[in-house]
Structures are given as C-alpha cells and as structure tokens.
Amino acid sequence: MDEELRSLTERLRGEAGASAGYEHLVATDDLDELAAVLTAPGQPLWARELVAFRLGIAGDPRAFEALVLLLNHREPQRCASAAYALARLGDPRTARAAAALATNELRVAYALHPVRLLAALRAPEAVPALITTLQRRLRPHDPYRRVALACIDGLGAMGDARARPALTEALAHPALAEAAVHALARLPVER
C-alpha cells in the first residue's frame, strides 16, 4: 500500500468510526463503485475524500472535481492528500485549477498546497501564478509567510528567469531573504 494512502486511511478510520462502509471502500478495487460514492447524496466527507483519493491515484478523471474541492479545504491534511492525488491524476485541468486557487486572495489562507502542487506540476501556469502569489505576500505585515516561502521554493526549483524580479524583491523581507537567496542561485545566470 502506498504510504500516502496508508496515512490517509489511518486518519479517516477515526472519522468513519471503523464502519463496515469504510472497510469496504478501503478494500474494493471497483473504480465504478468508488466513483458512485462521489455522486451519491448524503455521503460523509471522509467517504468522499477516500474515494476521490483512491480514484485520483488510479488516474481516474472522475476524481478531479472532488479533489479540487478538497485542495481548497480548511483542513491542511485534506489539502495535502488532495494535492498528492491530483499530482498523480494526470488531468490537464489540474494546473489551471491550482493556479486559480493559489492566486485567489479571498482564500489565501488555504493556498499553501495549491502553491506546492503548482511547483510540482511545472505546468505553463505555474510560474506566473507563483510570481503573482509571491508579490501579494510581499506587503508589509502579510500573515501568510508559509505561502510566500512555498512560492519562493517553487520558483527556485523551476529555475525560470521570469521569477528574478519577485525573488529579488523578497530579499528585502527578513523572514524570506534566506529562501530568496537560495532560489535566486538556482535561476539561470543573467547575461
């Protein structure tokens, strides 16, 4: 069993109360049966998360919408699980959805996992979205330092020269300066 799936099932076992329905959803290999849970009325959140994750890592596109909703959830563990599954799903809509979530100022408190997912995907949408998100975090007294650091790390890992101005601006922020120095060192040398 995949380590992420093991961690997810352990966490959700407590929410489900180790019900027979939970045990069945963990054990079944029938993707159609799992997908039916996503559209069935009255399903608990733990069931929807479990089946969306399982479908996502199986590459089943029926998981996409549920995983995007979970990527923007208020509980970080749900966001992390959704990001993991979305990265493995291979759906071409994922980067655009992650970029929309990462740049949504009304939901910036939940942007950490979309930012990390964008960096992992390395899609065309990633660099512009990470630059935009980082620039917004460079305001005085911005409370979302972890989001800014994730943007900096992602931009450094992608090594795209378009990030240089935003990373250079981040040098002026003591909490971000060290990460910005490392990210700038990973960018191509200016000529």
C-alpha positions as CSV (number, residue, x, y, z in Angstrom):
1,M,0.0,0.0,0.0
2,D,1.2,3.5,-0.9
3,E,2.5,5.4,2.2
4,E,0.2,8.4,1.4
5,L,-2.8,6.0,1.1
6,R,-1.8,4.3,4.4
7,S,-1.7,7.7,6.2
8,L,-5.0,8.8,4.7
9,T,-6.8,5.6,5.6
10,E,-5.5,5.8,9.2
11,R,-6.7,9.4,9.5
12,L,-10.1,8.6,8.0
13,R,-10.6,5.4,10.1
14,G,-11.1,7.6,13.1
15,E,-13.6,9.9,11.3
16,A,-15.5,6.9,10.0
17,G,-15.6,5.1,13.3
18,A,-14.2,2.0,11.6
19,S,-17.6,1.3,10.0
20,A,-18.2,-1.5,7.6
21,G,-18.7,1.0,4.8
22,Y,-15.3,2.4,5.5
23,E,-13.7,-1.0,5.4
24,H,-15.5,-1.8,2.1
25,L,-14.3,1.4,0.5
26,V,-10.7,0.8,1.5
27,A,-10.8,-2.8,0.2
28,T,-12.7,-2.6,-3.1
29,D,-10.9,-2.3,-6.4
30,D,-14.1,-1.4,-8.3
31,L,-13.5,2.1,-9.6
32,D,-17.1,2.4,-10.8
33,E,-18.3,1.6,-7.3
34,L,-15.9,4.2,-5.8
35,A,-17.0,6.8,-8.3
36,A,-20.6,6.3,-7.4
37,V,-19.8,7.5,-3.9
38,L,-18.8,10.9,-5.3
39,T,-22.3,11.5,-6.8
40,A,-24.4,9.7,-4.2
41,P,-26.4,12.0,-1.9
42,G,-25.7,12.1,1.8
43,Q,-22.2,10.7,1.7
44,P,-19.9,11.8,4.6
45,L,-16.8,13.9,3.9
46,W,-14.5,11.0,4.9
47,A,-16.1,8.7,2.3
48,R,-15.8,11.3,-0.5
49,E,-12.2,12.1,0.4
50,L,-11.3,8.4,0.5
51,V,-12.8,7.6,-2.9
52,A,-11.5,10.8,-4.6
53,F,-8.0,10.0,-3.4
54,R,-8.2,6.4,-4.5
55,L,-9.6,7.3,-7.9
56,G,-7.0,10.1,-8.3
57,I,-4.0,7.8,-7.7
58,A,-5.6,5.3,-10.0
59,G,-5.7,8.0,-12.7
60,D,-9.5,8.1,-13.0
61,P,-10.6,11.6,-14.1
62,R,-13.9,11.3,-12.2
63,A,-12.0,12.3,-9.1
64,F,-10.9,15.7,-10.5
65,E,-13.7,17.9,-9.1
66,A,-13.8,16.4,-5.7
67,L,-10.0,16.6,-5.4
68,V,-10.0,20.3,-6.4
69,L,-12.6,21.0,-3.7
70,L,-10.5,19.2,-1.2
71,L,-7.4,21.0,-2.3
72,N,-9.1,24.2,-1.1
73,H,-10.4,22.8,2.2
74,R,-9.8,24.5,5.5
75,E,-8.1,21.3,7.0
76,P,-4.5,21.1,5.8
77,Q,-4.4,17.3,5.9
78,R,-7.3,17.1,3.4
79,C,-5.5,19.7,1.2
80,A,-2.2,17.7,1.3
81,S,-4.0,14.4,0.4
82,A,-5.8,16.1,-2.5
83,A,-2.6,17.7,-3.8
84,Y,-0.9,14.3,-3.7
85,A,-3.7,12.6,-5.6
86,L,-4.0,15.5,-8.1
87,A,-0.3,15.3,-8.9
88,R,-0.8,11.6,-9.8
89,L,-4.1,12.0,-11.6
90,G,-2.6,13.5,-14.7
91,D,-5.6,15.6,-15.6
92,P,-4.7,18.6,-17.9
93,R,-7.1,20.8,-15.9
94,T,-5.1,20.4,-12.7
95,A,-2.6,23.2,-13.2
96,R,-5.2,25.8,-14.1
97,A,-7.3,24.9,-11.1
98,A,-4.3,25.0,-8.8
99,A,-3.3,28.4,-10.2
100,A,-6.8,29.7,-9.6
101,L,-6.7,28.6,-6.0
102,A,-3.2,29.8,-5.4
103,T,-4.0,33.3,-6.7
104,N,-7.4,33.7,-5.0
105,E,-6.8,36.4,-2.4
106,L,-10.1,35.5,-0.6
107,R,-8.7,32.0,0.0
108,V,-5.0,32.8,0.6
109,A,-5.1,31.1,4.0
110,Y,-5.6,27.8,2.1
111,A,-3.1,28.5,-0.8
112,L,-0.1,26.6,0.6
113,H,-1.0,23.2,-1.0
114,P,-2.1,24.6,-4.4
115,V,1.2,26.5,-4.5
116,R,3.2,23.4,-3.7
117,L,1.2,21.4,-6.3
118,L,1.9,24.1,-9.0
119,A,5.6,23.8,-8.3
120,A,5.4,20.0,-8.5
121,L,3.5,20.1,-11.8
122,R,5.8,22.6,-13.6
123,A,3.0,23.5,-15.9
124,P,3.0,26.7,-18.0
125,E,0.6,28.2,-15.5
126,A,2.9,27.6,-12.6
127,V,5.5,30.4,-12.8
128,P,3.0,33.3,-13.5
129,A,0.7,32.1,-10.7
130,L,3.6,31.7,-8.2
131,I,5.0,35.1,-9.1
132,T,1.6,36.7,-8.6
133,T,1.0,35.0,-5.3
134,L,4.5,35.8,-4.0
135,Q,4.2,39.5,-5.0
136,R,1.0,39.8,-3.0
137,R,2.7,38.3,0.0
138,L,5.4,40.9,-0.1
139,R,3.2,43.5,1.5
140,P,4.1,44.8,5.0
141,H,2.9,42.5,7.8
142,D,1.5,39.9,5.5
143,P,0.5,36.9,7.7
144,Y,1.0,34.2,5.1
145,R,4.8,33.7,5.3
146,R,4.5,29.9,4.7
147,V,2.7,30.6,1.4
148,A,5.4,33.1,0.4
149,L,8.1,30.6,1.3
150,A,6.4,27.9,-0.8
151,C,6.3,30.3,-3.7
152,I,9.9,31.1,-3.4
153,D,10.9,27.4,-3.1
154,G,8.8,26.5,-6.1
155,L,10.1,29.4,-8.2
156,G,13.7,28.4,-7.4
157,A,13.1,24.8,-8.2
158,M,11.6,25.7,-11.6
159,G,14.6,27.9,-12.4
160,D,12.6,30.3,-14.6
161,A,14.3,33.7,-15.1
162,R,10.9,35.4,-15.1
163,A,10.9,34.9,-11.3
164,R,14.0,37.1,-10.7
165,P,12.3,40.4,-10.0
166,A,9.8,38.9,-7.5
167,L,12.6,36.9,-5.8
168,T,14.8,40.0,-5.7
169,E,12.0,41.9,-4.1
170,A,11.7,39.2,-1.5
171,L,15.3,39.8,-0.4
172,A,14.0,42.9,1.5
173,H,11.9,40.8,3.8
174,P,14.0,39.3,6.6
175,A,11.7,36.2,7.0
176,L,12.0,35.4,3.3
177,A,15.5,36.6,2.5
178,E,17.4,33.4,3.0
179,A,15.0,31.4,0.9
180,A,15.1,34.0,-1.8
181,V,18.9,33.9,-1.9
182,H,18.8,30.1,-2.5
183,A,16.1,30.5,-5.1
184,L,17.9,33.2,-7.0
185,A,21.0,31.0,-7.0
186,R,19.0,28.4,-8.9
187,L,18.0,30.7,-11.7
188,P,19.9,30.9,-15.0
189,V,22.7,33.4,-14.9
190,E,21.8,36.8,-16.4
191,R,23.8,37.8,-19.5
